[in-house]
């Protein structure tokens, strides 16, 4: 069975709708344009779809250094990436991060849409978030970085894993419920659980840790609301629960830079 890269996804604004790409540039922090923007509340705490499921209805796209925002009932907005100004002392799951504040019109747009005082922040090159800050050196190497993603630069899931899950569900769910960056076809279900190192195209990745899933998987992206049946998490608990929790997919870190594209071969190295 020949594994290949079936799809590529980025999320320019943390917790926003996914953007499908034909190819992507792999950087130290993950895919270019992936989760370099984030929303913080009035106390500078990061905000995700776990607290605000309507974030999944925001369509965010990047154009050079600018972010374009669109959402139901809201005018479209272009936000230029800040190059200077005030930094915010925030964190993502306990890992400190000091992004730049965007312009006031971006804060007003986000606050109006969510119905709560919020601000938009940007991760520029000088905003460094060490990956090991959360894991005390357990995963990766000194100097490894991550974007505003929950814990690791990329997430990979096999298409067969989703197919096996949907065979157990009364109503199938789309892959977007799990917010992967890379979807791999041509494998057995959950084959990725046994991988330690892979090559996608010409770029190698370390496979670091299974992704522990939470209530965010129950957000229906078509409505921007939690699914009343609690699926797919309710079913996953029955067969994917382990010592660390319910897992689905694997977290990666790149060990090279360059471009990957849909259809690239995925080779298991270890």
NUSE-551117 format. One record per residue (C-alpha): residue in one letter; x, y, z. Coordinates in steps of 0.25 Angstrom, whole numbers, plus 2048, in hexadecimal, padded with zeros to 3 digits. Example, Ala and Ser with C-alpha at 12.3 -4.5 7.8 and 13.67 -1.06 7.14 Angstrom:
<rs>
a8317EE81F
s8377FC81D
</rs>
This chain:
<rs>
x800800800
x80680D7FC
x804819805
x8028277FF
x7FE835804
x7F0836801
x7ED844806
x7F485080D
x7ED85A816
x7F186781E
x7E986F828
x7EE87D827
x7E6882833
x7E787883E
x7D987083F
x7D4876832
x7CF86F826
x7DA86681E
x7E086B811
x7E385F808
x7F0861800
x7F685A7F4
x80485C7F9
x80A862806
x81886880A
x81D860817
x824869821
x82A86782E
x81D86A835
x81486282C
x80D86681F
x80F87481A
x80287C81E
x7FD872828
x7F8877835
x801884835
x7F488C83A
x7ED88A846
x7E189084F
x7E389485D
x7D9899867
x7D98A6870
x7E389F879
x7EC89B86E
x7E888C86F
x7E8884862
x7DA88185C
x7D7875854
x7CA86D84F
x7C986685C
x7C4873862
x7BF87A855
x7BA86F84B
x7B687A842
x7C587C83F
x7C4871835
x7BB87982C
x7C588382A
x7CC88281D
x7DA88781E
x7E4888812
x7F288E811
x7F7897806
x80589A808
x8068A0816
x7F78A3816
x7EC89B81C
x7DE89C816
x7D289981F
x7C489581B
x7B9890824
x7A988F824
x7A389C826
x7B08A4826
x7B78AD81B
x7C48A7815
x7D08AD81C
x7DF8AE818
x7E98AE823
x7F78B2820
x8018AA829
x8078B3833
x8168B6832
x8188BD83F
x80F8C284B
x80B8BC858
x80D8AD85B
x8048A5863
x80889C86F
x7FF89086B
x80188186B
x7FC874864
x7F986986D
x80386E877
x80E87186D
x81188086E
x810888861
x81189785E
x80B89A851
x8088A884B
x7FB8AF84C
x7F38B183F
x7EC8BE83B
x7E08C3843
x7D68C0838
x7DA8B2839
x7D78B1847
x7CA8B8845
x7C68AE83A
x7C98A2843
x7C28A884F
x7B68AB847
x7B589D841
x7B889584E
x7AF89F856
x7BB8A0860
x7C78A9862
x7D28A385A
x7DF8A7853
x7E68A1847
x7F589E848
x80089A83E
x80C89183F
x818898838
x826892837
x82A898844
x81F89184B
x82588484F
x81D879856
x82686E85A
x81F860858
x82685B864
x82086586D
x81385D86F
x81A84F870
x826852878
x82F84C86E
x82883F86C
x82684085D
x82E846852
x83C84D854
x84185A85A
x83E865851
x83185F84B
x826869848
x817869846
x80D873841
x800876849
x7FC867847
x7F8860853
x805859855
x80D854849
x81085A83B
x807850833
x7FC846834
x7FB83A82B
x7EF83082A
x7ED825820
x7E1825818
x7DE81681C
x7DD81A82B
x7D2824827
x7CB81981F
x7CC80F82A
x7C6819833
x7BB81D82A
x7B780E828
x7B480E837
x7AB81B837
x79D81D833
x7A082A82C
x7AE82B826
x7B783782A
x7C183E821
x7D083E823
x7CF84D827
x7CA849834
x7D8845838
x7DF851832
x7EB84982B
x7F6850823
x7F984381B
x7F0838817
x7F682B812
x7EF821809
x7F3813805
x7F680E814
x7EF80581D
x7E680C828
x7EF813832
x7FB80E82C
x80181B830
x80181683F
x80D80E83C
x816818834
x82281F83A
x82782682E
x822828820
x82682F813
x81B83780C
x82183B7FE
x82F83F801
x82D843810
x82E83B81C
x82583C828
x827836836
x81A83083B
x81A83484A
x80D831851
x7FE82D84F
x7F483884F
x7EB83885B
x7DD83C857
x7D384585E
x7C584C85D
x7CA854851
x7C8847848
x7B984984B
x7B8857845
x7AF856838
x7B685F82E
x7AA861826
x7A3868832
x7AE86D83B
x7A8865847
x7AA85984F
x7A384C849
x798848853
x79C839852
x7AA83C857
x7B083484B
x7BA830846
x7C0831854
x7B682885A
x7B981D851
x7C881F851
x7C881D860
x7C380F85E
x7CF80A856
x7DA815856
x7DC818865
x7EA81686A
x7F281A876
x7F3828871
x7E582A86C
x7DD82885F
x7E7829854
x7E582B845
x7F182F83C
x7FF83183E
x80783E841
x813841838
x81F84B838
x82784D82B
x83584A82A
x83785181D
x83285D815
x82C85E807
x81F85B800
x815850801
x80984D7F7
x7FD8457F6
x8008377F0
x80E8377F6
x8138297FB
x81382780A
x81E81D80E
x81F81781C
x82E818820
x82D81382E
</rs>
